[in-house]
Amino acid sequence: MKVTVVGAGAVGASCAEYIAIKDFASEVVILDIKEGYAEGKAMDLMQTASLNGFDTKITGSTSDYSKTAGSDIAVITSGIPRKPGMTREELIGINAGIVKTVAQNLVKESPNVILIVVSNPMDTMTYLAHKVTGLPKNRIIGMGGALDSARFKYRLAEALEAPISDIDGMVIGGHSDTGMVPLASQATRNSVRVSEFISEDRLQQVVEDTKVGGATLTKLLGTSAWYAPGAAVSALVQAIACDQKKMFPCSTMLDGEYGLSDICIGVPVILGKNGIEKIVDVPLSDAEKAKMKESAEGVKKTNGLLDV
């Protein structure tokens, strides 16, 4: 199993680290345009192998896509990160050009690759990858919902003063501060709805804190977060590489599901060796349907800025 990570910045390096530590891939290739940067990150990570107990081979390359040939899965993290006060949508002008070039080069070297898109605005970049590669819809996946759901569960555990292993919850919709749709009514603590443990006002505060989770971290850090995004990517990659049939909310191309078409947006999917193996239809309340529709309109508006 060969995995490529394009972009050796904080998010890309975190992806490579978590994937390597889990020791399910034979090789991880890190690629970046900055001379020597990917090579340095790869060397640094390889020097942790004996300490962290993994045998995954990690190599780095400066802009040489031939080194990615034969990749089973490729992760696109490249592009400029958010700065405080920026929306994900404001990144589209620069990142669209980067993602287009990266996706085309990856598919050229690895025609059977499964792409995982992390670059922001993530839903629109996932849609762009579809348009410029022509890959089947099961082989292009946007990471956002997996990360947003992890942040939701963190906030729920905090509010309930419960261990996070007790908590289950999911966020669908667009990967944006206004587009996320945390399914608060369906969140549970060991199968008991969380509404049994906290007030409606506190639950709504959890929802709002989840939606601005990325912006909160960007304000604190001065740039985009990297640990949780890297962990989210590694979970998706492992589910595919190990054919786990696990369910995650991911940005996927819809063709009538959830009443939406010609759009990539976060919905629950089953991930296995073929990438997205099934889109799961979750019953939504009228309020959740309305929020999902509003989220989709926002994503389509951003998609309209693409030159494809």
Long-range contacts (C-beta under 8 A, 24 or more apart in sequence): 1-25, 1-26, 1-27, 1-72, 1-73, 1-241, 2-26, 2-27, 2-28, 2-29, 2-70, 2-71, 2-72, 2-73, 3-27, 3-28, 3-29, 3-71, 3-72, 3-73, 3-74, 3-75, 3-237, 3-241, 4-28, 4-29, 4-30, 4-31, 4-68, 4-71, 4-73, 4-74, 4-75, 4-106, 4-110, 4-113, 5-29, 5-30, 5-31, 5-74, 5-75, 5-77, 6-31, 6-32, 6-68, 6-74, 6-75, 6-76, 6-77, 6-78, 6-102, 6-106, 7-31, 7-32, 7-76, 7-77, 7-78, 7-79, 7-118, 7-119, 8-32, 8-34, 8-37, 8-38, 8-41, 8-60, 9-77, 9-81, 9-226, 10-81, 10-223, 10-224, 10-226, 11-77, 11-81, 11-118, 11-224, 11-226, 11-229, 11-230, 12-41, 12-75, 12-77, 12-78, 13-41, 13-45, 13-226, 13-230, 14-226, 14-227, 14-229, 14-230, 14-231, 15-75, 15-77, 15-118, 15-229, 15-230, 15-233, 15-234, 15-237, 16-41, 16-42, 16-45, 16-58, 17-45, 17-48, 17-230, 18-230, 18-231, 18-233, 18-234, 19-56, 19-233, 19-234, 19-237, 19-238, 20-45, 20-49, 20-52, 20-54, 20-56, 20-58, 21-52, 21-54, 22-54, 22-234, 22-238, 23-53, 23-54, 23-55, 23-56, 24-238, 24-241, 24-242, 25-56, 25-237, 25-241, 26-56, 26-57, 27-56, 27-57, 27-58, 27-59, 28-56, 28-57, 28-58, 28-59, 29-58, 29-59, 29-60, 29-61, 29-67, 29-68, 29-71, 30-58, 30-59, 30-60, 30-61, 31-60, 31-61, 31-62, 31-63, 31-64, 31-65, 31-67, 31-68, 32-60, 32-62, 32-63, 32-78, 33-62, 33-63, 33-78, 34-62, 35-62, 36-62, 37-62, 38-62, 65-105, 65-106, 65-108, 65-109, 66-109, 68-105, 68-106, 68-109, 68-110, 69-109, 69-110, 70-109, 70-110, 71-106, 71-109, 71-110, 71-113, 72-110, 72-112, 72-113, 72-114, 72-241, 73-113, 73-114, 73-115, 73-116, 73-237, 73-240, 73-241, 74-106, 74-110, 74-113, 74-114, 74-115, 74-116, 75-115, 75-116, 75-118, 75-233, 75-237, 76-102, 76-103, 76-106, 76-115, 76-116, 76-117, 76-118, 76-119, 76-125, 76-129, 77-118, 77-119, 77-229, 77-233, 78-102, 78-119, 79-119, 79-120, 79-125, 81-120, 81-223, 81-224, 82-120, 82-214, 82-215, 82-218, 82-223, 82-224, 83-218, 83-222, 83-223, 84-218, 84-219, 84-222, 86-218, 87-176, 87-177, 88-120, 88-121, 88-122, 88-175, 88-176, 88-177, 88-214, 89-121, 89-124, 89-176, 89-302, 91-119, 91-120, 91-121, 92-121, 92-124, 92-302, 92-305, 92-306, 93-305, 95-119, 95-120, 95-121, 95-125, 96-124, 96-125, 96-128, 96-306, 96-307, 99-125, 99-128, 99-129, 100-128, 100-132, 103-128, 103-129, 103-132, 103-133, 104-132, 104-133, 107-133, 107-135, 113-139, 114-139, 114-140, 114-141, 114-240, 114-275, 115-139, 115-140, 115-141, 116-141, 116-142, 116-143, 116-233, 116-236, 116-237, 117-141, 117-142, 117-143, 117-251, 118-143, 118-229, 118-233, 120-175, 120-224, 121-175, 121-176, 121-302, 122-175, 122-251, 123-174, 123-175, 123-176, 123-179, 123-251, 123-263, 123-264, 123-265, 123-266, 123-299, 123-302, 123-303, 124-264, 124-299, 124-302, 124-303, 124-305, 124-306, 126-251, 126-252, 126-253, 126-264, 127-253, 127-263, 127-264, 127-299, 127-303, 127-306, 128-306, 128-308, 130-253, 130-264, 131-306, 131-308, 132-308, 137-252, 137-253, 137-255, 137-276, 138-274, 138-275, 138-276, 138-277, 139-274, 139-275, 139-276, 140-252, 140-253, 140-264, 140-275, 141-236, 141-250, 141-251, 141-252, 141-269, 141-271, 141-275, 141-276, 142-175, 142-250, 142-251, 142-252, 142-264, 142-266, 143-229, 143-232, 143-233, 143-236, 143-250, 143-251, 144-174, 144-175, 144-250, 144-251, 144-266, 145-170, 145-171, 145-172, 145-175, 145-248, 145-249, 145-250, 145-251, 145-266, 145-267, 145-268, 146-232, 146-233, 146-235, 146-236, 146-248, 146-249, 146-250, 147-175, 147-228, 147-229, 147-232, 148-175, 148-180, 148-182, 148-210, 148-213, 148-249, 148-266, 149-248, 149-249, 150-228, 150-231, 150-232, 151-210, 151-213, 151-214, 151-228, 152-182, 152-187, 152-206, 152-210, 155-206, 155-209, 155-210, 155-213, 156-187, 156-189, 156-194, 156-206, 158-206, 159-194, 159-198, 159-202, 159-203, 159-205, 159-206, 160-189, 160-194, 160-197, 160-198, 162-189, 162-197, 166-190, 167-194, 169-194, 170-249, 170-268, 170-282, 171-210, 171-249, 171-266, 172-249, 172-265, 172-266, 172-267, 172-268, 172-282, 172-292, 173-265, 173-266, 173-291, 173-292, 173-295, 173-296, 174-265, 174-266, 174-295, 174-296, 174-298, 174-299, 175-251, 175-266, 176-295, 176-298, 176-299, 177-211, 177-212, 177-214, 177-215, 178-211, 178-295, 178-298, 179-294, 179-295, 179-298, 179-299, 180-210, 180-211, 180-266, 180-295, 181-288, 181-291, 181-292, 181-295, 182-206, 182-207, 182-210, 182-211, 183-282, 183-284, 183-288, 185-285, 185-288, 186-282, 236-271, 239-271, 239-272, 240-271, 240-272, 240-273, 240-275, 241-273, 243-272, 243-273, 244-271, 244-272, 245-270, 245-271, 245-272, 245-277, 246-270, 246-271, 247-271, 247-280, 250-276, 252-276, 252-279, 254-279, 257-281, 258-284, 258-292, 259-289, 259-293, 260-292, 260-296, 263-296, 263-299, 263-300, 263-303, 264-299, 265-295, 265-296, 265-299
